[in-house]
Amino acid sequence: MILHDYEFDSKYATRVAYFSMEFAIHQALKVYSGGLGFLSGSHMRSAYDLRQNVVGVGILWSFGYYDQSRHEDRSLETEFIRKHYYFLEDLGVRATVNIHSQDVHIKAFYLPPNVFSSAPIILLSTDIPENDFLARTITHKLYDANEETRISQEVVLGIGGIKVLEALKQTIDIFHMNEGHALPLVYELYAKYQNMDEVKKRVVFTTHTPEDAGNEQHNIYLLHKFGFFNGLTLETVRTIMKMEHEDNFNLTVGALRSSKITNAVSKMHGEVANRMWKDCEGSSEIIYITNAQNRRFWSDNGMLSALDEHEDYALIGRKKHLKRELFNVVADQTGKMFNPDILTVVWARRFAEYKRPGLLKHDFARFKKLLERTDKPIQVIWAGKPYPFDTNAVNAFNELIYISHGIKNMAVLVGYELELSRILKKGSDIWLNTPRVSREASGTSGMTASMNGSIHFSTEDGWHPEFAKHGINAFTIPPIDHSTPIEVQDSEDNKNMMDILENEIIPMYYDHPEQWTQIVKTAMSDVIPAFDSGRMVHEYYVQMYNH
């Protein structure tokens, strides 16, 4: 079957299957949770723009990740609502995988390139009448909290994905694992080639995070029982994976040992990943290809044309219009009327502890004083999705909602998905990013904010050091001693951040608007060539696929 509706550029003729647990392609297709999905979505858009021979392979999550709404007291409510997509096509093929000694049937759906201007994507579902209830639930929820379900999801993605590609008569040269979730595909390939060197020639791997949660591990006997290793004996698995005595099986380690080459997702992450895995025997080389985002999807055309035509008044006017669009959402959700003339700071991304969503209010008295100032005031907006079963993350979100009830220029929004993310990036003046340094592998939200004239204000982590020139195209929270206790680091980072906000950012915005506009323009001009995903997907071909 022909999946692409475009001719391939000869530079990108190598046939690639890109396996990812999540794809953020469009607001209407809710099969993603956060940054990993945003990244793979931009990858598929730029593969389309450059006419690359790439097909995405993912899972059709019946209930998505979750829907964010509010309880009666306005705290976060997590809802699981079944989704229906009439723009997906039934490919008419079936595949079967063996999970826990049971046959599980997989149906394949197709997202054609012309629907959202992306490379074609195949989405797999077990939620079909041929399966019993338990098997149907495998593809219900992205990142299901149940360990056995999670393992089953990975079997469906990895082994099921390859079987569906074969059923569709797709000849693939390179299998790209975006994170370790698709690792079972390696054992399906091993069954075919019976030789790990042959498998490695065809597999590349992207590692996305130094966080434990992103480097999943499970008991090797449990994985074996659930068919993760595609029927291979444990003895064979231990031999080909070089893990004779360990009972804990780390998916990242397995992927490092099964690939011809691995990439980290920023220069800094490359250094961190090489340190983390330096003792991993049999690991592939770890290079870095810095993440990027698709300008076509994320950039506001009005801002871009004002920039191109050097019309500062048009740029300023367009930004005010975009702020009003955002403030309509704020008013609708919270009843608060924000002012487009006031400096607006946004913190919006996944609510993970290491990203420190609450760092701005760490010194609460100073935070309150900042928000109460009438001379050169500011407005602050939070949004993002905590993992629905992470009580601490949900509590952190709800604490901000509770605080916001008493502060008229502070808002916490729900419904953080692609569309709200775009509105926030276009409507903010400052995009605040506060991860503990070395913990954020890349972070891409600031790239798309900078594309829309929202200035990145961040700790020196992820992609930021490759881009930022303090006071010229961004603002940087200065480095501190990371060997000190976390509480000390948080206090220091908070103090440094507040000093820059109060002494540099706020005075510049109100007293030197020409200088502010210049930073906005420089940020937009600097971010687009270096951090548009066209650059990234080209580098994947040159450094990974054709390597």
N, C-alpha and C positions, 0 to 999 in steps of 0.2 A: 504494500500500500504506500502511496506517496503522501507524506505528511506535510511537506513544505509546499507553499504556493508561490515560492520565489526561486529564481536562479541563484546558485551559490557563487560568491566571489571566489576565484581560483585560489586566493591566499588562504581561504578557510574551508577547503574541501574535505579535510580530515573529518570523519563522521563521529560525532561526540554525543553520548547520552549523559545528561547532567542530572544526577539523582539528588533530590532534596526533600526533606520532610515537609517543607512549607514554601509556598510561592505567593508573594504579594504582588499580584498583577493588576488588580482593579478592585475598587471598593465593593463591587457586586460579587466578587468571588472570595469568600471568607475562609481561606485554607492556610492561614498564617497566624503567627502570634506576634512577632516583632522583627528585630534587626536581621536575623537569618533569612526571613521571608522577604523583607524589603530588598535585601542584597540579591537574592536569587531572582526576584521579580525584575530588578534593573538589569541583571545578566540576560534574562530572556528578551527584554526590550532591545538592548543593544545588540544582541546576537541577530535580531530581526533587522535592525537598522544597518548593520554591516553585512547582511546576507551570509551569515555563517551556517554551516551544516551542523546545527545543534538541535537536539530534542530534549525537552525537560521531562523528567519522570518523577511524579509525586503521588500524593494520596488525596482522594476526595473525602474530606472529613465531613461526615453527615451533619454534625453539630458545630463545626468550625472549632475555634479555640474556646471562646465563650463570648456572650454578649454582655456589655457593661450597661447596667441601669442603676436605679437608686431605690433603696428602701424608703419607707414613709418618713424616716428621720433624716433622709438624704444621704445616708451612708451607702457604700458600694454594694450593689446586688449583682451576683454573677448568675446569668441565665444561660441555659443550654436549649437553643431553639433549632429545630430541624430546618435545614436549608434545602432549597430546590433550585436547580440551575437549568433553565431551558435553552441556554446558548451552548451547552456542552453536547457533543454528539456521542452516541453509543458506537464504539468501534466494531462491535459485533464479534469480538474475540473473547475467549475465556482462558484462564490459566488456573492451575491448581498448585497449592503449596501444602506441605505437610507440617502441621503445627501440633505439637503434643500428641503425635501419632494419629492425628485426624486430618483428613483431607479438607482443606479450606478453599473455596472457589472464589476467584477474583474476576471482576468485570472491569473493563478498561473504558474510560471516557476520554474524549479528545477535545482539547481547546484549539480550534484552528487559528492560524496566525492572523487572519484578517479580523478576528473579533476584537482583540485589544492591541493589535500591532506588536505581537511578540513571536518569538520562536514557538513552534508547536509544543504543546504540553500534553502528556498522557497522565491521567489521574486514575488511580486504582481504588476500587471499592470492594469490600467483602460484605457490605450491607445489602445483600440480595437474597431473594427467596430460596436459592439453592442451599444456603447455609443455615445452621441452627442459630438460636438467639446469641449464644456466646461468641460464635464466629462472626456474627454480624456486628457485634459491638467493637471489634478490633479497629475498624475505621470510623468509629463514632466521634471520638474526641482527640484532637491534637494534643500530644504529650499527656496522655492519660496517666492518672496518679498511680494506677495499679502496675506493679513491676512486670507481671506476666503479660499484661496487655501491651505494655511498651515493647517488650521483646517480640511479641507477635507482630506488632506494627512494623518493626524493623525487618522481620522475615518477609512480610508482604512487600515492603518497599524494595528490598535488595533482590531476593530470589524471584518474587512475583514480577518485579519490574523487568528483569532479564527474560523471563518466560513470555511476558506479553510482547516485548520487542521481537522475540523469535517468532511468536505467533503472527506478528504483523510483517514478518520477513524483512526486518530491518537489519542491515549489516552495520555493526558498530565497530569503530577502530579504538575508541578511547571511552572508558567508563569513568566519569568524574563524580567522586563522592564529595558532596558539599556537607561537611561534618561526617561523623562516624556512623550515623544511623543506618546507612545503606550497606554496611560491611558484609552482611550475608551474601551479597552479590559475588564476593570474592570466592566463596565456597561453591557457588553455582558454576563459576568459571573454572574452578579447580576440577570439578567433576568432568568438565569438558576436556581440559588440557592435561590433567594429571601431573602438572609441573608448575611450581610456583614462579619460576623465572618467566614462563610463558604468560602466566596470569599478570605478573607485575608489568610486563610490557604494555598492557592494555588498561592499567588502572592509575589514576591520579587522585590526590586527596587534598582537600582544603580543611585545615584546622582553624577553628574560629575563636577559641577562648581558652585562657588559662584557668578558668573557673572549674571547680570539681563537677558542678552540675552539667557542664558542657562536655566533660570527659567521662562519659558514662561507664560504670563498671558493674558487672553482675557475676554471680557465682557460675563457674564454668560448667558445673553439672546441671544447673538450672537452664542455662543456654542450650546445652546439648539436648536436654529433655524436650525443649520447645522447638527443636529443629533449626536453631540458629545456624548450625554448622552443616545444614543440608545433608544429614545422614552420614557424615564422616565419623569415623571412630574417634574417640577422645585422644587415643594414641596418635593418630594421624594429625589431629588438630594441634596437639602439643608440639609435634615435630615441625610442622610447617610454620607454626606461629612462634617457635623458639621460646616456649614457656613450659619447660619440663615439670616444674614443681609448684607453680602458682595455681591457686584455685580461684583467685579473683581475676576475671578477664576484663581488661580495659579496652573499650572499643577504639579509642584513639591509638593506643599501642598496636592493636591489631591492624588498623588502617595504615599506620606508619610502616609496618613490616610487609604490607601487601601491595604497596604502590611503587611505581618507578620514580616518582617525585612528589613532594608535598609542598604546599605553600601556606605560610602564615599570611595574615591579612593587613599588616602594616610593617614598616621598617622596624619599629620598636617591638612589635609582637614577634617578628622574626628572631630578634635577639632573645626575647623571653622564651619562645618555643624551643630554640636551640639549647638554651640553658636547662629548661624543664626536661627535655628528652635526650640529653647528651649521653645518658647511660643506657639508652634503649638499644639493645643489640639488634642488628639487622634493620635498623630504621633507614628509610629513604632519606635523601638529602632534603633539608627544609630550606627553601628560598622564601622570599616574600613578594607578594603582589598586593599592593595596597588596594583595599576595597574602594568602590566608587559607586555613584548613583547616576541614573539616566536623566540627562538634562531635559530631553523632550517631554518626559512625564512630569518632572518636578518643577521646572522653571516657569515663572510667570512671564508670558510673552510681552506684556506691557512694560514690565521692569527691564527686560532684555532690550527692547527696541529703544527705550529712553536712554539706556546705557550706551547702545551702539551709536545713537545720534547725538551723544554728549549734551543732552538736554536735562540739566539738573532739576529745573522746575518740574519737568514732566515726571522724573524719577521720584521726587519728593511727593508730588501729587498722587502718583500711582500707589506709593507706599501707604499714604493716608487712606486711600480707598480700600486697600487690602486690610488695613487695620480695622476699618469700619466693618468689613465682612466678618472678621474674627469676632469683633465685639458684638455683632448681632447674635452669634452663637453663645457668647458669654451671657448676654442679656436673656436669651431664650432659656438657657439652662439654670441660671442663678438669680435672675432678676436684678443684676448689677449693671449699671450703665458706665462703661469705660470710655475714656476720652482719647481720640486719635492723636491729640497734641502731646499726650503724656508718654514718657519713656516706658516701654512695656517689655518686661523680662518674662521669658517662658522657660520652664523646665518640663520637658515632655519626652518620655521614652519608657521602656520596660521598667517597672518598679522592682529593681533588684537591690539588695542591701549594699553591694559594693559600689553601686552608682550613686548612692547617698542622696536620695530625693529630698531629704530634710536638712541638708547641710546649710541652706540659706537661713534657716531658723534656729541653727545650733545655739547661737547666743540670742536667746529669745527677746531679751530686753532691747538689744540693738536692732533686731529684726523689726520689732513693733515700732520702735522709734523711726526707723527708715520708712515704714509704710504709713506712719502718721504725719510725716513732714508735709507742709503745705507749700513751702518754697521748693521748687524743682522736685515735684512728687514723682513717684513711680507706681506702676501697676504690675502685679505678678500673677502669672497663670501657671497652674500645674495640670498635667494630664499624663496618662500612661496606663499600662495594664500590669498589675501584679499577677503572678501566677495564682490562679484561683484557689489552690489548696495550700498556699504559703501564708499561714496566719499572720506572721510578722509583717510581710509585705502588704497584706490587706489592711492590717492595723495602721501601718504607716500612712497608707492612702487615706484611711478614715480619719486619722488624727488631723491631717491637713484640711479635710472637709470641715471638721469640727472647729478648728481655728478660724477658718474662712468665714464662719457664720458671724463673727464679730468684727470683721474687717471688710469694709466696702470695696477696697481696691485690690482684693485678693480673691482669685477664683480657682476652683478645682473642677475640671470638666471630665465627664465620662464619655464613653463611645470613642475611645482612641483607636482609630483604624486609619487606613490610608487617607481617606478624605479629610478627616479632622487634622491629621498630621500635616497635610498640604496647607490647610487653612492657617494652622498655627505657625508654620514656617514663613508663610507669606505675610502674616500679620504681626509678627513679633519684631522688636528692635534688637533685642539681645537674646541669643540662644545659649542658655546656661547648661554646662556639662561638668559634672563634679565627681567623676569616678576616682577611687583610690588608685594612685599611679601604679602602672604595670598590670592592673586587673582588667582594663578595657582593651581588648585586642585591637579593635579598630574604631568602632563607633562610627556610624555614617550619618546620623541625623543632622549633625552640624554642617555636613557638606551641602545638603539640600536646603538648609537654612541660609547658608552663605550664598547659594545660587539666587536666593530671593532677597538679598540685601539685609538679612538678619545677622548681626555680627556674633561670631563664635567667641564665647567667653568660657574658658576651659582650663582644667588642670592639664599638665603636660603628659598626656597619655594618648594611646591609639594613633590616629591619623594626624592629630593636631600639631605635633612637632614638625611634621613634614610640610605644613602649610603656614603656620602662624608666624606673623611678624607683629609683635606687640605694639598696639597703637597705630599700626599701618593697615592691617587687614583683619585683625582679631585682637582679643585681649587674653592674656595668659595668667592664671593663678600660679605664682612662682613656686619652684621646687622646694621641698622641705626634706628633712631627714626621715627616711621611711623605715629606719630601724627602731624608731620610738613607738610606744604603745599607740594603738588605734585611736584612743580617746585624745591623746596629745596631738596626733596628726589632724584629727577632725577640728580641734580647736584652732590649730595654726592655719589650716586651710581656710577655715571660716573667717578668721581675722584678716588674712591676706586678701581673700575675696571681697569682704566688706570694705576694706581700705581702698581697693581699686574701684569698686562700684561707687563709693561715696566721693573719692578724691579725683578720679580720672573720668569714669564713664558718665556720671550724672552731670558734672560741670561741662564736659565737652558737648553733650547732647543739647543742653539748654543755652550755653554761653558761646559755643563755637560751632554753630550748625554747618558752616561750610566745611570745617574739618571733619565733622561727623559724616557728611555726605561723601567726602573723599574716601573715608574708610569703607563705607558701604560699596562704593564703586570699585575700589581696589579689591575688596573681598570677592565681589562678583567676577571681576576680571581674572583673578588668580585661581579661583576654585574651578572654573569651568574647564580649562584645558587639562588640568592635572587630575581632577576628581570626577570627570564624566566617565561613565562606565564603558564608553566606546574604547577608551584607553585601556581599561581593565580587561575587557574580553579579547582585545587584540593581544595583550601580553599573555593571556592564558594560552592562546594558540602558539605563540612564538616560544614561550618558556616551558610550557607543560605538555600540550598536545603533540606538537611537532618536534619535541625535544629528543 
